Every structure is written in C-alpha cells, then in structure tokens.
C-alpha cells in the first residue's frame, strides 16, 4: 500500500448517517408544519366549581348541590353586545356537571368590569332567568368592545341575588388556554420524527 493511501482519512460513515437522520427529522417536522391549518383565533376554557342553592328552580334541569361548569370561548372575542361596564355572548354553550352527569346549557354569558363589581352571569335561554349572577374578579383585560381573557385561577366570587335570580355560589373559576389543533399535530409529528431517527440509529 502506498504511503499517501495510508495517510488518506477514511470517511466516517456513522457521522454521515447521523447527519442524514437529522436532515430526515427536519424534513418530517417541516412537512408537519406545512400541513398545519391556519388558526385565526386562540381559544380558552372558562371553567369553575360551585354549589347550586336549595331554592334552585327545577326548570333548569339541574339540582341543588355541588357542580362544575365549563365554556369554550375565544381568547380575544368579538362580543355579541357591550357597554362601558360589561360585554356578553348571546348564545354561549356551557357544560354543567353534577355527579358525573353532564348537562348542556345555552344562553347569555356576561362578564362585568371591575368598575361594576366584576364577576359574571349566565342566563340559560330555555328558562329566561339568570342561573348564575356573581360579583368578584374580572378575568379579562382591555375595553369591553375588544376584551382579552387572562389565563389564571380566580376566587372571591359573591352571589348577587337580584329579583329572584342567581342560584349558585361560585367557589373558584379559571381561564386556561386550549392548545390549537395545529400545535398538537406539530408536536405529534416531532415525536414521530424522533422515533424514526432513534430506530435508524439502532439499525446503524
């Protein structure tokens, strides 16, 4: 063997394969990103727990006692109606859960500014009487014409009983951001890509 042949560096095949695997992962993630839907609005989950009072009318289809609720809302909504002290969703659909049984209620969900005592109310359309009417924290920022919900946990609600309405004592409520479907797809694509790379490395 010639001297210069012996001195010639031998290509590192393993390094090349690792680089190829990295390129493969990048391609997989890029394909996943290209397939993501364009989402114009982030959603939040408005959820909470409380107790329905003993004088709750049976027409609501609910019973006195502990319950939880949740509403899926845009984080920066365009309200159905607003004025300087409140904004609302005319047809908000919420889920109320008691004893593992879920009941869907649709109605007017209203949020009040701190200047009006804060809190929120919910008036199911099927009954026409306010089911929940509270004062307390105002879980949003910005003007009532263009509010933005602020993620976090809120306590200190008080039941505001006006003209026979308000049949719930709210213990706490929270606002949490809901992951966009596109983000979940990208995360899943990345996990799959990592699995492909790991399998490729085991084989090599």
N, C-alpha and C positions, 0 to 999 in steps of 0.2 A: 504494500500500500504506500502511495506517495505521502511525503511529509505534509504537503498542503492539504491532502484529503483528510489526514488525521486531525488537522487543526480546524477543519471546517465545522462550525457549530451545527448540531443536529436539531432540526425544528422540534419544538415542544408540542407534541400533538395534544396533550392534555390541556395546555393553555388555550390552544386553538378551539378545542371543544367547549371550554368554558365560555370563551368569547362568543361562540356560536349560540350557546344556550342563553346567554344574556341578550343577544340580539333577538332570539326567539321569544323570550319573555317580553321584551319591549314591543315586539310586533303584536303579540297576543293582547297586551294591555291597550295598545293603540287601536286595535280592531274593536275592543270593547268600548273604548271612549268614542269611537266614531259611530257606534251603534246606539249611544245614549240619546234618549229623547230630550228635546229642548223643553225645559220646565220654566215657565214664566213666574211661578209663584210658589214660595215655600209654605208648607202647612204646619200648623201647631195643633197639639192636643190640649184642649182645655178640660181638665178633669178635677174631680173633687169628691169628698165624702161628707156625709151629714146624717141627720135624723129627721124623718117626717114626724110632725107633731100629731097628737091624738085627734085633733079636730080636722084632719085631712079628709076632704070630701071623697067618697068612693068613686065619683065620676072620673077621676084621673086614671083609674086602673092601677093605682098604687096603694100601699098600705102603710099605716104608721110604723115607724121603726127605722133602723139603720139602712142606709142606701149609699151607692156611689153613682157617679154620673160622668159622662164624657161627651165632648163635642169636638169634631174635627173642623178647624177654621183656617182661613188664610192668615198668614202671619201679619201681612200688611193689607188688610181688606179694603174694599170699597163699600162702605156701609149702605144699607138699604135706606136709612134715614139718619139724620144727625141734627143736633143743635149745639149751642156752646157748652152744654153740660152733659151730653150723652150721645151715644150712637148705638144702632141696633142692626140685627139681622132679622128680616121679616119672616123668613122661613128656615130657621136653624133646626137641624135634626140632631137630637141627642139620645144617648142610650142611658137608661136608668136601670141599675142592677140591685135586686133585693133577693137575698137567699139563693144566689146563683141563677136567678131568672132575670133575663134582660127584657126590658120594655122600651120600645122606641117612641119618642115623643117629638113632634114637630111644632114649632111655634116661634114666638118673638123673643129673641135673646138680646138683652140690653146691657150695656156697660156704662157706668157713670164716672164722671171725673171726680177728682178729689175735692173740687170746689162744691160738688153736690153730695158729698158724703162717700163717694166711691162705691165699691161693690157692684153687684149685677142683679139682674132679674130674669126670670124665664116664665113666659105665659103660653102654655100649650093652646094651639088653635082649636082643638077638639072641645075644650071646656070654656075657654074665654075668660078664665080667672087666673091671676098670677099665682103660679105654684111656688116659685122661689123669689123672694124680694129681700135683698140684703144691702147693708152699708158696709164699708170696710176698705180694703186695699183696692186700688185701681191698677190692674195688671197690664197697663199699656202706656206708651209714650206718644207724643205728637198730638196734633189737633184732632178733634172728633171727626173732622172731614177726611182725614188720612191717618188713622191710628196705626201703631205697630205694637203687637203684643210682645211683652217682655218675659222671656223664659225665667222660671223661678217658682218657688213654693210660697203661698200666701196664706196667712192666718189672720185672726182678728175680725172675722165677719160677725155682724149682728143682724138678726132678723128684723126687718122693717115691716110691721104689720099695719097695712093701711086699708080701711074699708073691707075687712074680712079676707084680705089676700095675704099670701106669704105663709106657707105651711111647712117650712123647712128651716132647720138650724144647721148652717154650714160650718163644719169643723175646720176644714182646710181645702184649698184649691191649688192647682198648679198649672203652669204653662210649659209645655215641653215641645221642642222641635221634632217633627216627624221626618225621618230620613227619606230623601227623594228616591223614587224607584230607580232612577239613573245611577245614583250613588251606590245603591245595593248591587246593581248589575256590574259596575266597575269593580267593586270590592270582590264579588264572586269571580270575575274574570281574572283579577290579580291572583286570587287563591289558586285557581285552576292553573294559571301560568306557572306559579311556584311549584305546583305538583309536577308539571311537565318537566321543569328544569331538574327537580330532585330525582325524578325517575331516570332522566337522561344521564345524570351524574352516576347513579348507581350502576347503570349499564356500562359506563365507561370506566 
